[in-house]
Amino acid sequence: MVSFNALLDKACFYLVFSGESVQKSIRKYIATFLLLTSV
């Protein structure tokens, strides 16, 4: 299992690199995290 901190680091890098809306991206990551933990 990948460490959550490593995922957060990648997520932050992706946010900066892509220049997406932060709020929109945070919602996307939260939704993905919930999906992964619900399995």
Backbone hydrogen bonds, N-H to C=O, Kabsch-Sander energy under -0.5 kcal/mol:
donor,donor_aa,acceptor,acceptor_aa,energy
7,L,3,S,-1.7
8,L,4,F,-2.4
9,D,5,N,-2.3
10,K,6,A,-2.2
11,A,7,L,-2.6
12,C,8,L,-2.8
13,F,9,D,-2.3
14,Y,10,K,-2.6
15,L,11,A,-2.4
16,V,12,C,-2.3
17,F,13,F,-2.9
18,S,14,Y,-2.8
19,G,15,L,-1.8
20,E,15,L,-0.5
25,S,21,S,-2.3
26,I,22,V,-2.8
27,R,23,Q,-2.1
28,K,24,K,-1.7
29,Y,25,S,-2.6
30,I,26,I,-2.6
31,A,27,R,-2.4
32,T,28,K,-2.3
33,F,29,Y,-2.8
34,L,30,I,-2.6
35,L,31,A,-2.2
36,L,32,T,-2.5
37,T,33,F,-2.3
38,S,34,L,-1.3
39,V,35,L,-0.6
39,V,36,L,-0.6
